[in-house]
Structures are given as C-alpha cells and as structure tokens.
C-alpha cells in the first residue's frame, strides 16, 4: 500500500509506503503542550517515508528515554508526524 498526500497549500508532499508499524493515542504532558490535547499517532519506519518540500524537525527525549521527533511544515501551525 502506498499513500501520497500533500499539505493544505501543496508545498510539501509525503509518501508513505506499507502499513504503519503501530498506531496509538498519547496523553503525555509533552504532547499536551505541543498539540493542546492528546495526540493520535501512526508510527512508520523512516525507510517507508519520503518527504519533499521544506520541513523542520523537532526532537526531544521522551519519558521512556527514547528520542521522539516531530516533522512539521515551516508554517508554525502545520505538522506532519
């Protein structure tokens, strides 16, 4: 399965290959601060994601000690995870 999508303005296109490895809803305080509420996530391998266009990446250490990364458009209110 391959999914090809764009942001609302069309400046960024992302392609997802295969099904997600997992999906979950996160209720941690970091997600509540970043998103304003709980956050629903699909997890893909980095090998299965292709992004074209200008994006920024924000990373931090999660509560488990593992790195957590968000990829978002350069516009502050649009995010691709």
N, C-alpha and C positions, 0 to 999 in steps of 0.2 A: 504494500500500500504506500502511496506517495501523496502527500498533501502539499500544495503550493498555495501560499497566501501572501497578501501584502498588507502593509499598514493602511490606515484610512486615506492618507494623502498619496500613497503609492510610491513613496521614495525608498522604501525598504521592502524587499521580497525575501521570504524564507521558505525553505523546502524541508519537509520532514519525511524521512524515509522510515519505513517499518512502523509498527505499532509502538506506543510508549512502553518503557520498561515497567512503569508503575504510575499510578495517579493517587493523589491524596489531598486532603484539606489540612492546612497548617493553621494552628491557633496560637503560635508563639508570639511573644511580645515584639520580636523583631518584625515579623510580618504585619502585625497590627500597626506598628509605627510606620512601616514602609507603604502599606496599602490602605490603611484606615479601617481594616477589619480582618477577618480570617481570609486565607488565600488558598484557592484551589490550584493545584499544580499537576501538570503532566511531565514526567521525567523521561528524557530521551538521552541516548548515548551521544556524545559530541560527534561521533562518526556519522550519525544519522541526521545531522542538522547542517544546512547550508544557508547562510545569510548574505545577501548582497545589499549594499547601501550603507549609509553612515549610522553606526550604532555605538553605544558606550556600554562598558561592562562594570558593574559594581560587585565587589566580592568582600566577604567577611567570614569570620569563623562562626559556625552555627553552635547551638547548645551541645551538640554531640562532639564538638571539636573538629568536625569535618568542614571543608570550605563550602560556602554557599555563594552562588553567583547569579546575578540578575543581568540580563541583556536588555537594553531599552533604547528607544529612539533618542536622538539628541533633543527632541522636544520633551520637556520635563514631565508631561502627564501621560505619555505613551510608553508602554513597556512590552517587550517580548521576553518571555521567560523560557 
